[in-house]
Amino acid sequence: MVKKIYFIENSIQFNSLDLNTTKIAGSEKTLINISNELGKNNQFNIKVFNNTPIENKIGNVEWCYLKNFLNHPTPDAIVAMSDANLLSKTNCKKKFIWSHSVQTVEKFFRKNQFFPFLIHKPVVIVEGQYHYKTRSLFTSFYGKKILKLAPDYEFIDTKIDKNFLPNKNAIFITRPDRNLNLLIQAWKEIKRKTKDSNLYINPPFNISEDDKKLSIKIREKSDKKKLIEDLLNSRVMLNPGHKGEVFCLAAEEAKELCLPIVTMGYGSLYERVEHGITGFIAKNFKEFINYSTGILNNKKTYFELRNNLINLRGARTYKDVAMDLIKILDLND
């Protein structure tokens, strides 16, 4: 019997045609990828309800207007993205909340999640160990399950030249409010030790004249193809991490393109890096500077990390994510 799995969310206007654009962020990419992957399985009928600009079946997934939810049959399982209030639209027995951020008790009440949780009793889906630990018992009354993400297939399928040595470019492609200022402070010393290096960061950010002297440059954000190109032309990703980062898909994408990462392990970044294998987890500011300088200046260090990453390529794909989600949804009965 075909099982109906519905995803429901209420943010921006998007559907799976936006996957390779800069219009969407990590949570939207995740929804597109997981629905597309589940749609490949003829045991499931997959529908996404959101503010899609047009109702349409794209591939094997139906993208539907959120306002028309009640016109559709009751699903066997429903996954609400972040907001438990969305679960009021159905009497489905298997209800889940997929969380994409740290949910403190204060935020839990401020976002009006308490009563919907009591009423609908959803299991919370989180994205890693750090996310699991920060989601308290009070904000996950009815259980929580870890679902680790994966990079898009475009990152996995990109060919890697094992012998290519990029210029001394470092890159930071996370939001500027997630410790970019801390990175810039470290970069002042890193730049002093690697005079021919550059640091590329995401817009929006106002670069000062002093920043320009440090070779800090704003990268052009256009599409996924450009992102892949920029990552391939970098020698290291520098990302201290941030307490609000529950998975850091950007780091997972960088790893898949065999780019070593240096982090201080804040938030979930310690989960994205295997110390000494795929990059380095610095214990302090000085170590962060030294590890970063070491990769930029030492070809041997760079290629050792790069070769390790090459051997780990394709270790997890959205096929694995989909299989794990099916287990969490427990649709066997």
C-alpha positions as CSV (number, residue, x, y, z in Angstrom):
1,M,0.0,0.0,0.0
2,V,1.4,3.5,-0.9
3,K,2.0,5.6,2.1
4,K,1.3,9.4,2.0
5,I,4.1,11.6,3.5
6,Y,3.4,15.3,3.6
7,F,5.8,18.1,4.4
8,I,4.4,21.4,5.5
9,E,6.1,24.7,6.0
10,N,5.3,28.4,5.9
11,S,8.2,30.6,4.9
12,I,9.2,32.1,1.5
13,Q,7.9,31.3,-1.9
14,F,9.9,28.4,-3.4
15,N,9.8,24.9,-4.8
16,S,12.3,22.4,-6.1
17,L,13.0,24.5,-9.2
18,D,14.9,26.9,-6.9
19,L,17.4,24.3,-5.6
20,N,20.4,25.7,-7.4
21,T,19.6,29.4,-6.8
22,T,20.6,31.8,-4.0
23,K,17.0,32.4,-3.2
24,I,16.9,29.6,-0.7
25,A,18.9,28.7,2.5
26,G,19.8,25.4,4.1
27,S,16.4,24.5,5.5
28,E,14.7,25.0,2.1
29,K,17.5,23.0,0.4
30,T,17.0,20.2,2.9
31,L,13.3,20.0,2.2
32,I,13.8,19.9,-1.5
33,N,16.4,17.2,-1.4
34,I,14.6,15.0,1.0
35,S,11.3,15.2,-0.8
36,N,12.9,14.6,-4.1
37,E,14.7,11.5,-2.8
38,L,11.6,10.1,-1.1
39,G,9.7,10.7,-4.4
40,K,12.0,8.2,-6.1
41,N,10.4,5.4,-4.0
42,N,7.1,4.2,-5.5
43,Q,6.0,3.1,-2.0
44,F,5.4,6.7,-1.1
45,N,3.2,9.6,-2.2
46,I,5.1,12.8,-1.4
47,K,3.5,16.2,-1.2
48,V,5.0,19.5,0.0
49,F,2.6,22.2,1.2
50,N,4.1,25.7,1.4
51,N,3.9,29.1,-0.3
52,T,5.0,27.7,-3.7
53,P,4.6,30.2,-6.5
54,I,2.6,27.7,-8.5
55,E,1.0,24.3,-7.7
56,N,2.8,21.8,-9.8
57,K,4.1,18.2,-9.8
58,I,7.9,18.4,-10.2
59,G,9.4,15.1,-10.7
60,N,7.6,12.7,-8.4
61,V,6.7,15.4,-5.8
62,E,3.6,17.4,-5.7
63,W,4.1,21.0,-4.6
64,C,0.8,22.4,-3.2
65,Y,-0.5,25.6,-1.9
66,L,-0.5,25.6,1.9
67,K,-4.0,27.2,1.9
68,N,-5.4,24.2,0.1
69,F,-4.1,21.6,2.6
70,L,-7.6,20.6,3.8
71,N,-8.6,19.7,0.3
72,H,-6.1,16.7,0.3
73,P,-6.5,13.3,2.0
74,T,-5.1,12.7,5.5
75,P,-1.5,11.6,5.3
76,D,0.1,8.6,7.0
77,A,2.8,10.9,8.4
78,I,3.3,14.6,8.4
79,V,6.5,16.6,9.0
80,A,6.1,20.2,9.9
81,M,9.2,22.3,9.3
82,S,10.0,24.2,12.5
83,D,6.5,25.2,13.5
84,A,4.2,23.0,15.5
85,N,1.2,25.3,14.8
86,L,1.1,23.9,11.3
87,L,0.1,20.5,12.6
88,S,-3.4,21.8,13.5
89,K,-4.3,21.3,9.9
90,T,-4.5,17.5,10.1
91,N,-5.6,14.7,12.4
92,C,-2.8,12.5,11.1
93,K,-1.6,10.1,13.9
94,K,2.2,10.3,13.1
95,K,3.3,13.9,13.5
96,F,6.8,15.3,13.5
97,I,8.6,18.6,13.8
98,W,11.8,19.0,11.9
99,S,13.8,21.6,13.7
100,H,16.5,23.7,11.9
101,S,17.7,25.9,14.8
102,V,18.4,26.0,18.5
103,Q,15.2,26.2,20.4
104,T,15.6,27.5,23.9
105,V,12.7,27.4,26.4
106,E,12.3,31.2,26.0
107,K,12.1,30.9,22.2
108,F,9.8,27.9,22.5
109,F,7.2,30.1,24.3
110,R,7.9,33.2,22.2
111,K,7.2,31.2,19.0
112,N,4.0,29.9,20.5
113,Q,5.1,26.3,20.4
114,F,4.1,25.1,23.9
115,F,0.3,24.5,23.4
116,P,0.7,23.0,19.9
117,F,3.2,20.5,21.3
118,L,0.8,19.5,24.1
119,I,-2.1,19.1,21.6
120,H,-0.3,17.3,18.7
121,K,2.5,15.4,20.6
122,P,5.0,15.5,17.8
123,V,8.4,13.8,17.8
124,V,11.2,16.3,17.1
125,I,13.7,15.7,14.3
126,V,17.1,17.2,15.0
127,E,20.2,17.3,12.8
128,G,23.1,16.2,15.0
129,Q,24.5,15.6,18.5
130,Y,24.9,19.3,19.3
131,H,21.4,19.9,18.2
132,Y,20.2,17.0,20.2
133,K,21.9,18.3,23.4
134,T,20.6,21.8,23.0
135,R,17.0,20.6,22.5
136,S,15.9,20.2,26.1
137,L,13.5,17.7,27.4
138,F,11.0,20.5,27.9
139,T,11.1,21.5,24.2
140,S,10.8,17.9,23.0
141,F,8.2,16.3,25.3
142,Y,7.4,13.4,23.0
143,G,10.9,12.4,21.9
144,K,13.6,13.5,19.5
145,K,15.5,11.7,16.7
146,I,18.7,12.6,15.0
147,L,18.7,12.9,11.2
148,K,22.1,13.8,9.8
149,L,22.0,15.7,6.5
150,A,24.1,15.3,3.3
151,P,25.4,17.6,0.6
152,D,23.5,18.0,-2.7
153,Y,24.3,15.6,-5.4
154,E,26.0,18.3,-7.5
155,F,28.8,18.4,-4.8
156,I,29.1,14.7,-4.8
157,D,29.2,14.4,-8.6
158,T,31.8,17.1,-9.1
159,K,35.1,15.8,-10.4
160,I,38.1,16.5,-8.3
161,D,41.6,16.9,-9.7
162,K,43.8,15.2,-7.1
163,N,46.9,17.1,-8.2
164,F,45.4,20.6,-8.3
165,L,46.9,23.1,-5.8
166,P,44.7,26.2,-5.4
167,N,46.1,29.6,-4.7
168,K,46.3,30.6,-1.1
169,N,42.6,31.4,-0.9
170,A,40.6,30.9,2.3
171,I,36.8,31.0,2.3
172,F,34.0,31.7,4.7
173,I,30.5,31.1,3.2
174,T,28.4,31.2,6.4
175,R,26.3,34.2,7.4
176,P,28.4,37.2,8.5
177,D,26.7,37.3,11.9
178,R,28.0,33.8,12.7
179,N,31.4,34.9,14.1
180,L,32.8,36.5,10.9
181,N,34.2,39.3,13.2
182,L,36.1,36.7,15.2
183,L,37.5,35.3,12.0
184,I,38.6,38.7,10.7
185,Q,40.5,39.2,14.0
186,A,42.3,35.9,13.4
187,W,42.9,36.7,9.8
188,K,44.9,39.8,10.7
189,E,47.6,37.4,12.0
190,I,47.1,34.7,9.4
191,K,47.6,37.3,6.7
192,R,50.8,38.5,8.3
193,K,52.2,35.0,8.1
194,T,50.8,34.2,4.6
195,K,51.3,37.5,2.7
196,D,50.0,36.2,-0.7
197,S,46.7,34.9,0.7
198,N,43.1,36.1,0.3
199,L,40.0,35.6,2.4
200,Y,36.7,35.4,0.5
201,I,33.5,36.0,2.5
202,N,29.8,36.2,1.6
203,P,27.8,39.4,1.2
204,P,26.3,41.5,2.7
205,F,29.3,42.9,4.5
206,N,30.9,46.4,4.5
207,I,34.6,46.0,3.8
208,S,36.7,48.8,5.3
209,E,39.9,50.1,3.8
210,D,41.8,48.1,6.5
211,D,39.9,45.0,5.4
212,K,41.0,45.6,1.8
213,K,44.6,45.8,2.9
214,L,44.2,42.4,4.5
215,S,43.0,41.0,1.2
216,I,39.5,40.4,2.4
217,K,37.2,40.2,-0.5
218,I,33.4,39.8,-1.0
219,R,32.6,36.8,-3.2
220,E,29.9,37.0,-5.8
221,K,26.8,35.0,-4.7
222,S,25.0,33.8,-7.9
223,D,24.2,30.1,-8.0
224,K,25.4,26.7,-6.9
225,K,27.7,26.4,-9.9
226,K,29.6,29.6,-8.8
227,L,29.7,28.3,-5.2
228,I,31.3,25.0,-6.3
229,E,33.8,26.9,-8.4
230,D,34.8,29.1,-5.5
231,L,35.2,26.2,-3.1
232,L,37.3,24.3,-5.6
233,N,39.6,27.4,-6.0
234,S,40.1,27.7,-2.2
235,R,42.8,26.0,-0.1
236,V,40.9,26.1,3.2
237,M,37.6,26.9,4.7
238,L,37.9,29.0,7.9
239,N,34.9,28.8,10.1
240,P,35.1,29.3,13.9
241,G,31.6,28.0,14.3
242,H,28.6,29.5,16.1
243,K,26.2,28.4,18.9
244,G,23.3,28.9,16.5
245,E,24.7,26.5,13.9
246,V,23.0,23.1,14.3
247,F,24.5,21.4,11.3
248,C,26.4,23.8,9.0
249,L,25.6,22.4,5.6
250,A,28.2,24.8,4.1
251,A,31.0,22.8,5.9
252,E,29.6,19.5,4.7
253,E,29.5,20.8,1.1
254,A,33.1,22.0,1.4
255,K,34.2,18.6,2.7
256,E,32.6,16.9,-0.2
257,L,34.7,19.1,-2.5
258,C,37.8,18.0,-0.5
259,L,38.4,21.4,1.1
260,P,40.0,21.2,4.5
261,I,38.3,23.1,7.3
262,V,39.7,24.9,10.3
263,T,37.3,25.6,13.1
264,M,37.1,26.3,16.8
265,G,34.2,23.8,17.0
266,Y,31.6,26.2,18.2
267,G,28.0,24.9,17.8
268,S,27.9,21.9,15.5
269,L,31.2,22.5,13.7
270,Y,33.1,20.0,15.9
271,E,30.8,17.4,14.2
272,R,31.7,18.4,10.7
273,V,35.5,18.1,11.2
274,E,37.6,15.0,12.1
275,H,40.7,16.5,13.7
276,G,43.9,15.9,11.8
277,I,42.0,13.9,9.1
278,T,39.6,16.4,7.4
279,G,40.9,19.6,9.0
280,F,41.6,20.9,12.5
281,I,39.6,21.8,15.6
282,A,41.4,24.5,17.4
283,K,41.3,24.6,21.2
284,N,42.0,28.4,21.3
285,F,42.5,31.5,19.1
286,K,46.3,30.9,18.8
287,E,45.7,27.3,17.5
288,F,43.1,28.5,15.0
289,I,45.7,30.9,13.6
290,N,48.5,28.3,13.5
291,Y,46.3,25.6,11.9
292,S,45.1,28.0,9.3
293,T,48.5,29.2,8.5
294,G,49.8,25.7,8.3
295,I,47.4,24.6,5.6
296,L,47.9,27.8,3.5
297,N,51.7,27.7,3.7
298,N,52.4,23.9,3.8
299,K,51.6,22.0,0.6
300,K,52.3,18.7,2.3
301,T,49.7,19.4,5.1
302,Y,47.2,20.5,2.5
303,F,47.5,17.5,0.3
304,E,47.4,15.1,3.2
305,L,44.1,16.5,4.4
306,R,42.8,16.7,0.8
307,N,43.7,13.1,0.1
308,N,41.9,12.0,3.2
309,L,38.8,13.9,2.1
310,I,39.0,12.4,-1.4
311,N,38.8,8.9,0.2
312,L,35.7,9.9,2.1
313,R,33.7,11.3,-0.8
314,G,30.2,10.1,-1.2
315,A,30.1,8.6,2.4
316,R,26.6,10.0,2.9
317,T,24.0,11.0,0.3
318,Y,20.3,11.9,0.4
319,K,19.5,8.3,-0.3
320,D,20.9,7.6,3.2
321,V,19.1,10.5,4.7
322,A,15.8,9.3,3.2
323,M,16.3,5.8,4.5
324,D,17.0,7.1,7.9
325,L,13.9,9.4,7.8
326,I,11.7,6.5,6.8
327,K,12.9,4.6,9.9
328,I,12.0,7.7,12.0
329,L,8.6,8.0,10.5
330,D,7.9,4.3,11.3
331,L,5.3,3.6,8.6
332,N,5.4,-0.2,8.8
333,D,2.1,-0.5,10.6
